[in-house]
Amino acid sequence: MGNWIDITVLVLYFAGMLAVAFYTRKKIGTVNDFLLAGKGVNGVMTAFAYGTTYFSAVIFIGYAGKNGYVYGLSSLWIGISNAFIGSLLAWKLLARRTKRTTEFFGARTMPEMFGARYQSKRIKLVCALIIFVFLTPYAASVYQGLAYLFELVFGIPFWAVILVIAVSTCAYLFFGGYLATVLTDFFQGIVMLAGVAVMVGFVVNYEKVGGAIDGFSKLLNDDLGFFPAFAKGEGGAPHGYTLLTLILLTSIGAWGLPQIVHKFHTVKSEAAAKQAAWGSTAFALVIGVCAYLTGCFARYILGAAEVGAMVAGTGGNEDMIIPKILVEALPAGLLGLIVVLVLSASMSTLASLTLAASSAVAVDLYKGYINKNASDKRVKLLMRSLCVLFIAVSVVIAVTRPAGIISLMSLSWGTLAGCFLGPYVYGLYSRRATKKGAYAGIISGLAVNAVLYAVSLVLKGAGLAVAAAYLSPPAIGVAAMLASMLAVPLVSRFTAPPPSEFTDRLFAALTSGSESAEPVKNV
């Protein structure tokens, strides 16, 4: 009986996605409609779009299980930081200036904004290529996480799960673009909130946990409280250090991701942006804290020895911790809801990743560099085709089952944030930021990622596990972000500043009391 309920929930979910695709298929007339939904998304819808893009299967399948086991209650700081730094602070510091900058230049994508802000056509090309290349493994990690869950819960073959999800994402994205994504994000966000409430309720009250009071007492007695122990560490690195790198990467690193930045300039107005800021913060706080809290109790539900062996790689895959908890702790009939919870988080992220990657090539590379006279109809068709291609490539990567969802996602996230964080933030706030400074930020972020990752492989190969532990994928990403933030102002300081007439007009628009600004022709 329970299994039929689970399957029914899944069928209804996929039917809903196809219904959205059917509803939006005739509402997409231009590239702007497909990519930006006419820049008319209200605050509530944007809040859900931001939150569901931020969180995917990676947090539920990869991050929450392992980190909840390793750090205990202190892993909740990741979710809290994601809410207040990755969401609230990002909206407060970046949203208004990003929206005004894109409107000032008529930019539709992050590479277009960079190209106009730094008056360089080539920087737009470089950014577009980086986005397409490094968002692909990120998307693959999401497919991989979903496939692990479906494989365990329903016994569906790994490849079949990925194929069904890929086709579904293609369908509603191909026909409805960002409008379809926003509509599905709203409903998916509601499912996610309901799902985590059910999940935490059953996990905390599972007999081996014994309720909230007993469960928290067990964690505190096992030295897994709210503050990490710096003395003992995973692989030799202190827990406090590795936890901090995770917090910085997943919180501040989100500021430089194109699929996140995209939400800042599609929101309807600055008043709507304020609603979105608080709405996305509340959403992130609930989802993040509930996900990591579930992972905290893995050691009691599955047994510390079993989970420890999975994390160490000697007793199974660490990405299977949360799926096994759900199968163990949830009654028949509710697994379908929780699977849809993870599916909802992931479908939204996949759609946003696909839009960001396809627009980078169609708008920034093809229209902006190869064929400037391409018609709107041709660019829209190319973008739709690239959505299909991007999903296909991501599926191929996911089917090969690369080891470690956390590592795959962290390297992709860290590379993108490392390349773009410096040029993006300084471009919004510094009149002195130059084209060469922006190039330095992008190149330094990319180089630091590549060099440190190679060094970490050498250290592991040489048996220097302790040294390699300090160069985990999150730590490498944080180093790349720091390099980018330092390189942009340093190189800008010693290179010729942009024309004062250009920066005066731009920053007058960014700081004026009115939302309207005199646009300039994009480069």
C-alpha positions in Angstrom: 0.0 0.0 0.0 2.7 2.4 1.0 4.7 1.9 -2.1 1.7 2.7 -4.3 1.2 6.0 -2.4 4.9 6.8 -2.9 4.6 6.1 -6.6 1.3 8.1 -6.9 3.0 11.1 -5.3 5.8 10.9 -7.8 3.5 10.6 -10.8 1.5 13.6 -9.6 4.7 15.6 -9.3 5.9 14.9 -12.8 2.4 15.5 -14.2 2.5 18.9 -12.5 5.8 19.7 -14.2 4.4 18.8 -17.6 1.3 20.9 -16.9 3.5 23.9 -16.2 5.3 23.3 -19.5 2.0 23.2 -21.3 0.7 26.3 -19.6 3.8 28.5 -20.3 4.5 27.3 -23.9 2.7 30.2 -25.6 3.9 32.9 -23.1 7.5 32.9 -24.3 7.8 35.3 -27.2 11.3 36.7 -26.9 14.7 35.9 -25.5 14.0 38.2 -22.6 10.8 36.3 -21.9 12.6 33.0 -22.0 15.6 34.1 -19.9 14.2 36.8 -17.6 10.4 36.3 -17.5 10.1 39.9 -18.5 11.8 41.0 -15.3 8.4 41.0 -13.7 8.8 38.4 -10.9 7.3 39.4 -7.6 9.0 39.2 -4.3 7.4 36.0 -3.0 8.0 34.1 -6.2 11.6 35.3 -6.3 12.2 34.3 -2.7 11.1 30.7 -3.6 13.2 30.8 -6.8 16.3 31.9 -4.9 15.9 29.4 -2.2 15.1 26.4 -4.4 18.0 27.3 -6.6 20.4 27.6 -3.6 19.5 24.1 -2.2 19.4 20.9 -4.2 19.9 17.2 -3.8 23.5 18.0 -2.9 22.6 19.3 0.6 20.2 16.4 1.4 22.2 13.6 -0.1 25.9 14.7 0.1 26.4 17.5 2.6 23.8 16.9 5.3 24.6 13.2 5.9 28.4 13.4 6.1 28.7 16.8 7.8 25.9 16.1 10.3 27.8 12.9 11.3 31.2 14.6 11.4 30.4 17.9 13.1 27.2 17.1 15.0 25.1 20.2 16.0 27.9 22.5 14.9 27.0 21.6 11.3 23.8 23.7 11.8 26.1 26.7 11.5 26.3 25.9 7.8 22.6 26.2 7.3 22.4 29.3 9.5 25.2 31.0 7.6 23.6 30.0 4.3 20.5 31.9 5.4 22.0 35.0 6.8 25.1 35.4 4.7 24.3 33.5 1.5 20.7 34.9 1.4 20.0 38.0 3.5 23.4 39.7 3.3 23.6 38.9 -0.5 20.3 40.5 -1.1 21.1 43.6 1.0 24.6 44.2 -0.5 24.2 43.0 -4.1 20.6 42.9 -5.3 19.9 46.6 -5.7 23.2 47.4 -7.4 23.0 44.4 -9.6 19.5 45.2 -10.8 20.5 48.8 -11.5 23.7 47.8 -13.3 21.9 45.3 -15.6 19.2 47.8 -16.4 21.8 50.6 -17.0 23.6 48.4 -19.6 20.6 46.5 -20.8 22.5 43.3 -19.8 20.6 40.0 -19.5 23.3 37.7 -18.2 26.3 37.9 -15.8 28.9 37.8 -18.7 27.0 40.6 -20.5 27.1 42.7 -17.3 30.9 42.0 -16.9 31.5 42.9 -20.6 29.6 46.2 -20.3 31.0 47.2 -16.8 34.6 46.5 -17.8 34.1 47.7 -21.5 35.5 44.4 -22.9 33.9 42.1 -25.4 36.5 39.4 -24.7 35.8 39.2 -20.9 32.2 38.3 -21.9 33.5 35.5 -24.0 35.8 34.2 -21.2 33.1 34.3 -18.6 30.6 32.5 -20.9 33.0 29.6 -21.5 33.8 29.3 -17.8 30.1 29.2 -16.9 29.3 26.5 -19.4 32.3 24.3 -18.6 32.0 24.4 -14.8 28.3 24.4 -14.3 28.2 21.0 -16.1 29.8 19.0 -13.3 27.7 20.9 -10.8 24.6 19.8 -12.5 26.0 16.2 -12.7 26.4 16.2 -8.9 22.7 17.0 -8.6 21.6 14.2 -11.0 23.9 11.8 -9.1 22.4 12.7 -5.7 18.9 12.1 -7.0 19.8 8.8 -8.6 21.2 7.5 -5.4 18.0 8.3 -3.5 15.7 6.7 -6.1 17.9 3.7 -6.5 17.7 2.9 -2.8 14.1 3.8 -2.1 12.4 2.4 -5.2 15.0 0.1 -6.6 15.0 1.9 -9.9 18.2 1.6 -11.9 20.6 4.6 -11.5 20.7 5.4 -15.2 16.9 5.2 -15.6 16.4 7.8 -12.8 18.8 10.2 -14.3 17.1 9.8 -17.8 13.6 10.4 -16.5 14.6 13.5 -14.5 16.6 14.9 -17.4 13.7 14.5 -19.8 11.3 16.2 -17.3 13.6 19.1 -16.8 14.1 19.5 -20.6 10.4 19.5 -21.2 9.3 22.4 -18.9 12.5 24.4 -19.5 12.5 24.0 -23.2 8.9 25.2 -23.6 8.5 27.7 -20.7 12.0 29.0 -19.9 12.5 31.0 -16.7 8.7 31.6 -16.4 8.1 27.9 -16.1 11.0 27.7 -13.7 9.6 30.4 -11.4 6.2 28.8 -11.4 7.5 25.4 -10.5 9.9 26.9 -8.0 7.0 28.3 -6.0 5.2 24.9 -5.8 8.5 23.1 -5.3 9.3 25.4 -2.4 6.1 24.6 -0.7 6.7 20.9 -1.1 10.2 21.3 0.3 9.0 23.2 3.4 6.3 20.6 4.1 8.7 17.7 3.4 11.5 18.9 5.8 8.9 19.3 8.5 7.7 15.7 8.1 11.3 14.4 7.7 12.6 16.1 10.9 9.5 15.1 12.9 9.9 11.4 12.1 13.7 11.4 12.4 13.8 13.2 15.8 11.0 11.0 17.2 12.5 7.7 15.9 12.9 5.2 18.7 16.7 5.1 18.4 16.8 8.9 18.8 14.2 9.2 21.5 12.8 12.7 20.9 14.4 16.1 20.7 15.6 16.3 24.3 17.1 12.8 24.4 18.6 13.3 20.9 20.3 16.6 21.7 21.6 15.1 25.0 23.2 12.2 23.1 24.9 14.6 20.7 26.2 16.8 23.6 27.4 13.8 25.5 29.3 12.6 22.4 31.1 15.9 22.1 29.0 16.9 19.1 27.7 20.2 20.4 27.2 23.6 18.7 30.9 24.5 18.7 33.4 22.3 16.9 36.4 20.8 18.6 39.6 22.2 17.1 41.7 19.5 18.7 40.4 16.5 16.8 40.0 16.6 13.0 39.0 14.7 10.0 42.1 13.4 8.2 44.3 15.5 10.5 42.8 19.0 9.9 40.9 20.5 12.8 37.1 20.3 12.7 36.8 24.0 13.2 39.0 24.7 10.1 37.1 22.3 7.8 33.8 23.5 9.0 34.8 27.2 8.5 35.8 26.4 4.9 32.4 24.8 4.2 30.6 27.8 5.7 32.6 30.3 3.6 32.3 28.4 0.4 28.5 27.7 0.6 27.6 31.1 2.0 29.9 33.8 0.5 30.7 31.6 -2.5 27.0 31.8 -3.5 27.5 35.5 -4.2 29.5 34.8 -7.3 27.3 32.1 -8.9 25.6 33.2 -12.1 22.4 31.2 -11.3 22.1 33.1 -8.0 23.0 36.5 -9.4 20.3 35.9 -12.1 17.6 36.3 -9.4 18.7 39.8 -8.5 17.9 41.3 -11.9 14.7 39.3 -12.7 12.9 40.6 -9.6 10.1 43.1 -10.4 11.2 46.0 -8.3 13.4 47.1 -5.4 10.4 46.8 -3.1 9.9 43.2 -4.3 13.6 42.6 -3.7 13.2 43.5 0.0 10.4 40.9 0.2 12.6 38.4 -1.6 15.4 39.0 0.8 13.5 38.1 3.9 11.5 35.4 2.3 14.6 33.6 0.9 16.3 34.0 4.3 13.5 32.3 6.1 13.3 29.6 3.5 17.1 28.9 3.7 17.0 28.8 7.5 14.3 26.2 7.6 15.7 24.0 4.9 19.4 24.3 5.9 18.9 23.7 9.6 16.4 20.8 9.1 18.7 19.1 6.6 21.8 19.2 8.8 19.8 18.3 11.9 18.7 15.1 10.1 22.3 14.2 9.4 23.2 14.7 13.0 21.1 11.8 14.1 22.5 9.4 11.4 24.9 7.8 14.0 22.0 6.8 16.2 19.5 5.6 13.5 22.0 3.6 11.4 24.7 3.1 14.0 27.9 5.1 14.5 30.1 2.3 13.2 28.1 1.9 9.9 28.0 5.6 9.2 31.7 6.1 10.2 32.7 3.4 7.7 30.6 5.1 5.0 32.3 8.4 5.6 35.7 6.7 5.6 34.9 5.0 2.3 35.4 1.5 3.7 31.8 0.6 4.3 29.8 2.1 1.4 29.1 5.5 -0.1 28.8 8.5 2.2 26.2 10.0 -0.2 23.8 7.2 0.9 23.6 8.2 4.5 20.5 10.4 4.2 18.7 8.0 1.9 19.3 5.1 4.3 18.0 7.3 7.2 14.8 8.0 5.3 14.2 4.3 4.5 14.8 3.4 8.1 13.0 6.1 10.0 10.0 7.0 7.8 6.8 4.9 7.6 5.5 3.4 4.3 3.6 6.0 2.3 5.7 9.0 3.4 8.8 8.2 1.5 7.2 9.5 -1.7 6.8 12.9 -0.1 10.4 13.1 1.0 11.6 11.9 -2.3 9.6 14.7 -3.9 11.2 17.1 -1.4 14.7 16.2 -2.7 13.4 16.1 -6.2 11.9 19.6 -5.9 15.1 21.0 -4.6 17.0 19.5 -7.4 14.7 20.2 -10.4 14.8 23.9 -9.6 18.6 24.0 -9.3 19.0 22.0 -12.5 16.7 24.4 -14.4 18.6 27.4 -13.1 22.0 25.9 -13.9 20.8 25.0 -17.4 19.5 28.4 -18.1 22.7 30.1 -16.9 24.9 27.8 -19.0 22.8 27.9 -22.1 22.4 31.7 -22.0 26.2 32.0 -21.5 26.7 30.4 -24.9 23.6 31.6 -26.9 23.5 35.2 -25.7 27.1 36.0 -24.6 29.1 33.8 -27.1 26.9 33.5 -30.2 24.9 36.7 -30.2 27.6 38.8 -28.5 30.7 37.5 -30.2 30.0 35.3 -33.3 26.8 36.6 -34.9 25.8 40.0 -33.6 23.0 40.3 -36.1 21.3 37.0 -35.1 17.6 37.4 -34.8 15.8 37.0 -31.5 14.1 33.9 -32.9 17.4 32.2 -33.7 18.9 33.0 -30.4 15.9 31.7 -28.5 16.0 28.4 -30.6 19.8 28.1 -29.9 19.2 28.6 -26.2 16.6 25.9 -26.1 18.9 23.6 -28.0 21.7 24.3 -25.7 19.5 23.5 -22.7 19.1 20.0 -24.1 22.8 19.7 -24.8 23.8 20.9 -21.3 21.5 18.4 -19.7 22.7 15.6 -21.9 26.4 16.3 -21.1 25.6 16.5 -17.3 23.7 13.2 -17.6 26.7 11.5 -19.2 29.0 12.7 -16.4 26.5 11.6 -13.7 26.1 8.1 -15.2 29.8 7.5 -14.8 29.3 8.0 -11.0 32.3 10.2 -10.2 33.3 9.7 -6.5 32.0 12.1 -3.9 29.1 14.5 -4.6 30.6 17.0 -2.1 33.9 17.1 -3.9 32.3 17.4 -7.3 30.0 20.2 -6.3 32.6 22.0 -4.2 35.1 22.1 -7.0 32.5 23.5 -9.5 31.1 25.9 -7.0 34.6 27.0 -5.8 35.9 27.6 -9.4 32.9 29.7 -10.4 32.9 31.7 -7.2 36.7 32.1 -7.3 36.6 33.4 -10.9 33.7 35.8 -10.5 33.4 37.0 -6.9 36.1 39.7 -7.1 35.1 41.2 -10.5 31.5 41.1 -9.5 31.7 42.7 -6.1 34.3 45.4 -7.1 32.4 46.1 -10.3 29.4 47.1 -8.2 31.2 49.1 -5.6 34.5 50.4 -6.9 34.9 53.1 -9.5 38.5 52.2 -9.7 38.0 48.6 -10.8 39.5 48.1 -14.2 39.3 45.6 -17.1 42.8 44.3 -16.3 41.8 44.0 -12.6 38.8 41.9 -13.6 40.9 39.7 -15.8 43.3 39.2 -12.9 40.5 38.2 -10.6 39.2 35.6 -13.0 42.6 34.2 -13.9 43.8 34.1 -10.3 40.6 32.3 -9.2 41.0 29.7 -11.9 44.7 29.3 -11.4 44.5 28.9 -7.6 41.8 26.2 -8.0 43.8 24.3 -10.6 47.2 24.5 -8.8 45.9 23.6 -5.3 43.8 20.8 -6.6 46.8 19.3 -8.3 48.9 19.8 -5.1 46.2 18.0 -3.1 46.4 15.0 -5.5 50.1 14.9 -5.2 50.0 15.0 -1.4 47.4 12.2 -1.3 49.5 10.1 -3.7 52.6 10.7 -1.5 50.7 9.4 1.6 50.7 12.9 3.2 47.1 12.6 4.3 47.3 15.3 7.0 48.7 17.9 4.6 46.1 16.9 2.0 43.3 17.4 4.5 44.0 21.1 4.6 43.4 21.2 0.8 39.9 19.8 0.7 37.7 21.0 -2.2 35.9 23.5 0.0 39.2 24.9 1.3 40.5 25.2 -2.3 37.4 27.1 -3.3 37.8 29.5 -0.4 41.4 30.1 -1.4 40.3 30.9 -5.0 37.7 33.3 -3.7 40.3 35.1 -1.6 42.7 35.3 -4.5 40.1 36.9 -6.7 39.1 39.4 -4.1 42.7 40.4 -3.6 43.7 40.4 -7.3 41.1 42.8 -8.6 41.9 45.8 -6.4 45.6 45.1 -6.5 45.9 45.1 -10.3 43.3 47.9 -10.7 45.5 50.1 -8.5 48.4 49.9 -10.9 46.4 50.1 -14.2 44.7 53.0 -15.9 41.3 53.7 -14.5 38.1 53.6 -16.6 37.0 56.9 -18.1 35.5 59.1 -15.4 32.5 60.1 -17.6 31.7 56.4 -17.8 32.0 55.6 -14.1 30.3 58.9 -13.1 27.2 58.0 -15.1 27.2 54.4 -13.8 27.6 55.2 -10.1 25.1 58.0 -10.3 22.6 55.4 -11.5 23.6 53.0 -8.7 23.3 55.5 -5.9 20.4 57.6 -7.0 17.1 57.6 -5.1 15.1 56.6 -8.2 15.0 53.1 -9.7 15.1 54.5 -13.2 18.5 55.2 -14.9 19.6 56.4 -18.3 20.7 53.3 -20.1 23.8 53.1 -22.3 24.5 50.9 -25.3 26.0 47.6 -24.3 29.4 46.7 -25.6 
